Amino acid sequence: MMKYQKVLSTAMAVTLAGSLLAACSDNKDKNTASPSASAGNSPAESQASQENKTPQEFRFTLASEPPSLDPALMTDAQSSIVASGLYDGLTRLNPEGVPEPAIAKEWTVSDDGKTYTFKLRDDAKWSNGDPVTANDFEYSWKRALNPETASEYAYMLFYLENGEKYNSEQATEDEVGVKALDATTLEVKLASATPYFNSLIAHYTYWPVHPASVDGKPEWAADAKTIVSNGPFLLKDWAHGDKLVLTKNPDYYNKDKVNFDTVTISLVESESTVFSMFQTDKIDWIGAQAGSVPTDQVPQLVADKKATIKEIASTYYYLFNTKQKPFDNVKVRKAFAMSIDRQAIIDNVAKANQTPAFALIPPSINGLDGKSFREMYPDSGYFSENIEEAKKLLAEGLAEEGLDKFPETTLLYNTSEGHKAIAEAIVDMWRKNLNVEVKLSNQEWATFLETRDAGQFGLARSGWGADFNHAINFSYDLIHPKSLNNDGQYENAEVGKALDDAIVAAEEKDRVDLIAKAEKIAIADDMAVLPIYYYTTVTMLKPGFEDVVSDYAGHLDWAFGKKN
């Protein structure tokens, strides 16, 4: 990419973002308005409009309690859906995955692409009234990198100069490439040019926290009374195990864009209960990680145009514990992956027009020159479903492990009627096709995450939705040896090197080539994980709502919705 001095302002950011990030959809006009207040309304008119309107409420469910609302410690969609209303970073991704200015109103990028200078808004406030400053961002990014914080997403900040070294205690905090030059100017130095950095900084690990509310207060993000935030909504009530209630932030810098006065999030695990709540007008939305439509209802609801299916940038897969027998053997892993019928799972169990997956990176992740990554690098040659070959590989793998029969193994999944049905179908296929028995175990979401993170499983359900629209997010995050999201503990030095080289590649073509190389080794050669399908999401929305959607990655985007 040609190097030149770039200045991005609120008015032009969306246009230039498309050239910096290969993430724009064909429909670039939808929801790409600037975060500044709508032109044409005087302050008096806007105030009168707000005072005269009917109070608006939006209601949806989550399957479980958000494990954390601390940006440095969040790892899951349940938490991020709530927190997307509570926090603002330097940029925010719109539903198409395109970065737009948020706390940063403009920025410049050096000719070599390695130094960003962000100019922050001077009207952004914390919920306690303090101004949001560049110092808050410097503090927050270094806090996430601090090894004592134990952030699973710390690697997202390894793009910063000396970020990885600080995280591994090989550099000091002062050597990290982020510095507040004054209250509204943040200088960021990167280890190498990163064309998608404008999107990275929209990720929650880059969000700011209020230093005085965080220091020495490890439980600060676990209670509505102690959370200090800077986004469009405030956390009014958090009745643990029951619901969360958010209210419009009257001090939000762009409050005229916020239409909902109240957002009520009920914690409901049962899909049938969620569906019943929708039918009886107790909630307004189902889908996109915020409640699920029961799978047996999907075909008819879609046929009746009461539900919508959307392809999203997410992958459904199973983890192997590659450090545990017999899944430390690649032949055993391949046997398990080759002996299931993905289309049968989609047609008979999942029932939402998903696409069989034979790799990690989904078809809706962009590549280059208008092509998707999967168009450039098809997954058709990685492996195929072949029961006879699977039987042969399993026998060989068990013999290499010194086992005369398949050992007791458990497949772990988080509590969900849908996940249970898929797990039962796959276990039945292994029983019939490989003559092995696999037990099932389910846990509620927070416990499931802890168990999986601790490696206390043989097989485990997993899913990954894009944090930003780039293939590096499905490769470095999931198969790099250093990534804390590599929960199967897969390790291949050649894969790690290819992904390290991808991050520092000067040309985008070289970057995606290296990512493709790493993914092919991990799947075709090593069967690091067991891909099942590329997700779709099924959504239902009550009439009268606008700008409440499933975003490109399959997460509920609700913060700037409205009800007519």
Protein Blocks (a to p, Z undefined) as FASTA:
>chain_A
ZZddddddfklmmmmmmmmpccbcfblmgopacfbdcehiafklmmmmmmmpccdddddd
dfbdcfbfcfklgcbfklmmmmmmmpccfbdcdfkopacdfkbmbdcddfkopaccdddd
fkbccfkopacdfklmmmmmmmmmpmklopaklmmmmmpghklmmmnopacfklpccdcf
blmbccdddfbdcfklmmmmmpmklpccdfklmgopaklmmcfklmccfbfbdcfbaceh
iaccddddfkbfklmlpmbfbdcddddfblklmmmmmmnopafbecehiapadfklmmmm
mmnopaccddddddddddddfkbcfklpmklmmmmmmmccfklmmmmmnonopacdfbfb
dfklcceehiafklmmccklmpccdfklmmmmmmmmmmmnopabdcdddddddddfklmm
mmmmmmmmmmmmnopacddddddfklmmmmmmnopafbdcdddddfbdcfklmmmmmmgm
klmklmnopacfklmmmmmmmmmpmbfklmmmmmmmmmmmmmmmnombacfbdcdddddd
dehiahiacdfkopacfklgccZZ
